[in-house]
């Protein structure tokens, strides 16, 4: 049986003890591993592995000795409770072996949990788990975690009071980070909010989010958009020293200016326009509301034209130093933001 969306999220946090097994597959190995850890812990509990109720079998070992799986699902622990046999990195070469184990499975045997990489629509392993009535198949794709998944993770960490804007920021952050980094960020937030009864705020999310080179680029673009000319040169030198290219900076500046234009021209107001803008890091969305007051639609259109012209120059065969061209364009933008009209 196939589980998707909310059904999959709920199963990961509360697996059915009466079922025979589960297949988790996806191209993101970290995402698959995190979900596998979550569902196993939910089924056997925090002491399950110490109580020898979890058996691990490498796919390579199972290919050498197919009887290992049947032996493992029937081996009893000295401790009561559900048991799991976990097969890692399975492929279609193990379909027949796993199918035999599923046919031989009886109530009281250990559940069979299998993880795999990206499986095609014609995969025999995927088809086996999708059509079997007593097991589940869950595919993990590139989509970021849903709001319900994030809320479930926070609730599990003991955080139930969350500001609405903070939730929006976390959703944006989940799209910018890989699953492992996002999970570490949630753990950091949980530790920070331990025994804190106040709602999680956007400021706290921004403070605890990981710093990246992209964040430093955002700092530079923010200084430009707010007309802070004296801050441009030092920020530019710092980013240049890290090997960031002029084209990368131009793309980031153009994305931000276009987002501001969307906000300023939105008929429902600036906040509505910012919410609609794509590709804008969550940390800077609140600041954009203040920036919007400095920019008219006309000035933003001039800024877009300047950046498009700069981008063409950077990509041309000109021998002009590209970083000097980009720095000059950013300074002109900062001056433009202070200009009236």
N, C-alpha and C positions, 0 to 999 in steps of 0.2 A: 504494500500500500504506500502511496505517496503522501508525504506531509509537506505542506508549504505554509509560508507566512506565519500567521498567528498560531495555527495548529502546531507547526514545528517548534515555535518558541515555547509554547506551553509544554510540549513533550520533553524538551531539553531540561526544563526545570522540574517536571514531574512525570518521569517515564512510567509506563504501564508494566508492573511486575509480572503480569500474566502472559506477556508476549514472548516471542521466541528470539527476536533480535532486531538489529538496526544497521543500516548502511548509511554512512555519511561520506559524501564525496564532493570534491571541488578542486579547482586549480590552485587556490590559495592554501598552501599546506598549514600555515599558522592558524588561519580561520578554522580549518577542519580540526586541528589539534585542540584548539580552545573549546570548541563545541563538544568534542569527544570527552575531554576532561570534565566538562560541566555535566554531561548526561550520565557518565559513569559515577561521578561523585553523588549525583542526585539519586541514583539507584541503589548503590551499595553503602552510602554514607561515608563520613570522613575517616572511619577506621576500617573500612572494607578491605583495603590493600594490606594493612597490618594483620588483619584476621584471615589472610590468605583466601579471600573471596574474589580476587581478581587474578586472572591468568593471562599472560601476554604471549602471543605467538607471532613471530616474524613471518611474513609471507614467504620468504625464501626457505625457512625451515619447514613450513607446511607443504611446500611443493616437494620437498625431499621425502617427507613422511606424512602422507595424508591422514593416517590414523591418529595423529596427534590431536586433531580437533575433537574427534569423538571421545577420546580418552579424557580430554580437558573438560568438556561440558558435563561429564558424569562424575568427575572427581569431587568428592564432598570435602567441605572444610570442617574443622573442629568447632567452628563458631556458626551459630544460626544466622540466617539472613539470605537475601538474594545474592547470586553469584554472576560474574561476567567473564567471558572469554573474549579477549580483544585481539583482533587480527589487524595489523597495521600495513598500509600500503599494498592492499590487495589489487589484483588485476583480473582480467577475464580468464587467465589461466587457472584460477582457483574456483571458478564457478561450479564445476562438477563436484569438487570436494565439499564446498560449502552447501551445495544443494543436497548432497547425501546426509550431511549433518542435520540440516533442517528437517529432512524426512524422518530421520531417526530420533529427533528431539522429543522428549517426554516431559510432562510437568514435573518440576523439581530439578531439572537440568539447568545448567548455567545459560544465561542469555548469550547470544553470539553477536558481538558488536564488531563491525567491519568499517575500516576507513579506506578511502581510495582517492586518487587524484582526479583530474577531469575525465569523466567518462562520456563517451559519445551516446547518441540516442540509440544506437544499435548494440550497445554494450550488453553482453550476456549476463554479466554480474548485476548491472543496473536493472535489467529486465526481470531477473530472478526475484529481486527484493520488491520490485513494483507489483508483481503479479501474485506473490505469496500472501495469503490472507493473514498470516500470524506475525509478519515482520513489517518494518517500515523502511522507507527510502527517503532520505532528505538530501537534496542538492544545495550546496552553498555556492552562490554566484557572486559577481562583483558588486552587487547592490549593497549599500551601507546598511547597518542595522536599523530596524524600524524604531519608531518612537516607543512602541511597547517593549521591544527588546532592551532599549536603554533604560526605561523605567523599571523593568524587571531586574536588571543588573544593579541599579541603584537601590532598589528595595532590598535585594539580597544583601547589599552592603550596609543596610540599616538607614538609608537616606530616603525618607518618604515625603519630606517637605521640600519642594523644588519650585522656585520662581518660574513663571511661564517663559520669560525671556531667557533664563538660564537653560531651560529645556531646549529652546530653539538653538541656543549657542552650542549645546552638547550635540544636537543633531547635526549641525554644520561641522563640528569638530570630527564627528564620526566619519564624515565623508572625506575629510582631509588626511586622516591618519590610517595606517594599516591596523587590522584588528588587534594585534599584539600591543602596539603603542596606545591604542584607545583603551584597551583593558587596563594597562598600567596607569593611565590617567584617571580612570574611574577608581582604581585602588588608592591612588594618591588623594583623590577627593574624599573617599570614604575615611581615610586616616585623618585628614585635615578636619573633617566634620564630626569626628568621634565625640560623642556626648554633647554635641552642639545642637540645640533645639531650634535654632533659627533656620528659615528656608535657605537652600542653596541659591546664591545670587550670581548674576552675570559676571560681577567683578571677581568673585572667587573662581569661577570657571576660567576666566581669562588669566588669572594669576597662576593657576595650577596647570594650565595647558603647556605642553612642551614647547620650548623655544627652538626655532629652526632658522635656516638661512632665509627662507621665505618670509619669516616674521621680520627679519632685519630689512628686507626689501620693502615690506609693508610700512615700516617706520620711515623709510626714506620717502615713499610715495605720500604718506600722511603729511610729512613736513612740507612737501611740495604743494599739496592740495590746500594746506592751511596757510601758505605764504610765509613759512618760517625759513627765510632765505639763508640765515647764518648757520643753520643746522645741516644744510644740504651737503656742503663740501666734506665735513668730517664723516657723515654717514656714507657718502659716496665712496670715499677713500677706503673705508672699512669693508664695504661690500666688494669693491674692486679687488682688494687684497685677497679675497676668498675665491677669486676666479670667476665671478659672475660676469656674463657677457653683456654688452650694450644692448643687444637685441632682446635679451631676457628682461632688462629693465624697461625697455620701450614697450614691450608687450604688457608688462605689469601696469605701467602708467596708463596705457591706452585702455586697458580693462577697467581701471578705476575711474577714469574720466568718463567713459561711456556709461558706467554704472551711476555716476553722479548725474549725468544727463537724463538717464531713465528716471531717477528720483525727482529731479527738478521739474520735469515735464509731465509727471504722472498726474492725471486729473483728480485722483483720490488723495493726493498729498505726498509729501516727501517720504514718510514712513512706509506708505504702501509701495512707493517706487523702489525703495531700498530692499524691501522684502522680496520684490520680484526680480531684482538684479541677481545674475548668476556669477559664480566664481569669486565672490567677495568673502574673504575670511571673516568669521564671526566676530573676531576681536575688534574689528574696525567699523562695524556697522553703526554703532551708536555715535561714533565720532563723525561719521558721514553726514549725520543730521545737522551738525554744526557747520560742516564744510559747505553744505548745500546753500546756506545763507550768504556765502561769499561768491557764489558762482551763479550767473544767469545762464539761461539756455544759450544765448548768443555767445557768451564767452566760452562756454563748454564746447560749442561747435568749432570755435576758433582753435581751441586746445586740441580737439580731435584732429583737425586739419594739420596742425603743427606736428603732432606725433606721427601721423601717417607719412608726412613728408620726411620726417626724421628716420622713420623705419625704412623708407625707400633708399635714403642716403646710406644707412648702415649696411644694407644688403647689396649695394652697388659695388662697382669695381674701383670706387674712389679710394685714394691713398690717405684721405683725411683720417686722423686717429679717431676710431669709433667711440671710445669712452669720452673723449673731449667733446665730440658732437652731442653725445647723450647728456652729459653734465650741463652743457650750455642750454639744451632744450628744457631740462628740468628747472633750471634757474629762470628761464623765460616764462615757464608755466607758473612758478611761484610768484613772479612779478605780476602776471596776468590776473591771479586771484585777488590781488590787492587793488587792481584797477577798478574804477567805477564804470558802471554800464554793462 
